[in-house]
Amino acid sequence: MHDLRTPLATIFGFARTMQRAVALEPPVTRYVEMIIAASEQMTELLEELGLAARIAAERYEPVLADVDTLELARAAVPEADGTGTTVTTDPPTVQRSLVALVDCARKHGGVSSVALHVDGSTLTIEPVNEAAAPVIMGEQLKDLGALVALSAIRALGGSDELDGERLLIRLA
C-alpha cells in the first residue's frame, strides 16, 4: 500500500500547493479541485483495501473501546435516532462502515435519503430496496465500501441480516 500512498500524497500535495499559491483562473480552478477530490477518494479506497486485506489475512487488530451505539450512529449519520446501549467495538471502523452502508443504500437504491435507527445494539438502515440489496449484501460487486463494511462488522463479532427493505446490523 505504501507504494500507492506515496505518489498519491505527492499528487494531493502539489494540487493543494497550486490551489493556495497560484491565482488560477476557471476552468483550471475546477480541475485542481477535481484532482484534490479524486486524491482524497483514492486515499479512502486504499484505506478500505488495506482493511479488507487485513481482515482476509486474519491480521485485523481492532482498537476496541466502549461506545454508545446511538452516538456511534450519529457520528455516521447525524439524523440517526433511537435508543443506544454501550458496546465494545472499533468505533472508527464501525462509523466508516455505517457511512458506507448508508451511502450504498442511497446511491444504488436511487433514493434521496436513507434512515438509520438504533435499538440497543441493533442498527437498522432503510430503505434497502431491490436495486440496492444485492449490492449492499455483496452479491453484486459494485461497491467496495459496502463490501468491506460488512466484512469489518463481521470481523468485530457483529452480524447483518436483510429483512425486507431493512438492513439489520447487530454489533457485538
N, C-alpha and C positions, 0 to 999 in steps of 0.2 A: 504494500500500500504506500510505503514511503516513496517508492519510485513514481507514483502518480501524484502524491500530495505536493512534492517539491515543485514540479513545473506548474501545477495548478495554483499554488501560492504565489509563484512568480507572476503569472498572468493576472491574478487578482490584485497583487501589489502594484504592478505597473498601471493597471487600469485605474485604480484608486489615485495613484500619483498624478496621472493625466487629468483626472476629474478635478483634483484640488489645485494643481499647479498651473494649468494652462487654461486660458479662456477659449473654450471650444464653442463652435457655432453649430446650430442644427444643420444636418441631421447627425453630425458626429457626436454631439452630446448624448443623443439617444443610443447610438451604437456603443459608446463606453458604458452607459447604464446597462445595456443588454449584456455586455461582456461580464460586468460585475455580478449581475443577477445569475447568469449561467454558471459563473465560477462558484458562487455560493450554493447553487443547486447541485453542482458536481461534488462539492465538498460533503454535502448531506448524503448524496448517493454513496460516496466512498465510506462514510460512517456506517451506513446501512449494510453495505457489502462486508465491511470488517466485522460487524456484529454477527451477520449471518455466517461468516466463515468461522468465527469463534464458537458459535453455537453448534455448527455442523461438526467441528473438530473436538467438541466437548471440552473446550478451553475457555468457555464463557465464565468469568468470575464476577458476578454481580456485586455491587456495593450496596448492601442491604441497609435499610433504615425503616423505622416506624413512620407511617404516614397515614393521614386520614384520607379515605377514598374520595370523599366529596372534594377536598382540597386538591387532590391529585387530578380529578376530573376537571375541576375549574381551571387548573393551570393549563390544561389542554384545550378546553372549551369553556370560556368564561360564563356562558349561559347555562352550563350544566346545573341540574337540580337534583333534589332528593335528600337522602339521609345517609351520611357516611359512617364508617367504622374504621378502626385502626388495623392496618395490615403491615406486615414486614415484607418489603419488596425493594426493587431497584427503581426509585422514583423517576429519575430522568429517562430511563429506558421505557418505563410504562407510560410516562407522559408522551414521549415521542410516538409510541405505539398507538395511543389513543388518537393523537392528531392524525397519524397516517390512516387509521381505520375510518375516522370520520371523513377525512378528505376523499378517501377511496369511495365511500358510500355516496358522497355528494357528486363527485366527478363522474364516476361510472354509472351512477343511477340517474344522472340527468336531473337532479333535484336541486333546488336553491338552498335548502337548509336541511341539516341533519341534527337530531336531538341526542343528547347524552344524559341519561338518567341514572342515578345512583341509588341502590337499595342495599346498604351494608357493603358486602364485598362483591356484589354483583353489579356490573355496569352494563347498561342497555343502550345500544346505538340503534337508532331508527329514523327513517326507514332504510332498510337494505332491500331494495326491490329486486325483481327478477333479473334486471340488467346488471346490477352491482353484485348480487350474491355470488356468482361463480368467480368473480374477480377477487372479492374480499376473502373468500374461503380458499383461494389458491388453486382453484380448478382451471382457471384461465390465467395464464401468467402475463398479466398486463400491468401489474402494479407492484413494484419491488417493495415499497414502503409497507403495504398491507401484508405481503407475504412474510416479511421479516418481523412485522409487529406480532402476528400470531405465533411465529416461532419463538419470539422472545417471551411472550406471555406464558407459553407452554414450558419453556426452559426455566421460568421462575416458579413453576408448580401450579400455574393457573390453567384455566380451560376456556374453551369457546364453544358456542352452540348457536346455530341458526334456528330461530323459532319463528316461522312465518317471515315477516318483514323486520324482525328484531334480531340483532346480534347480541347474544348474552356473553359477557366476559366475566368470568369468575376469577378473582385474584386470590392467591393462596395466602 
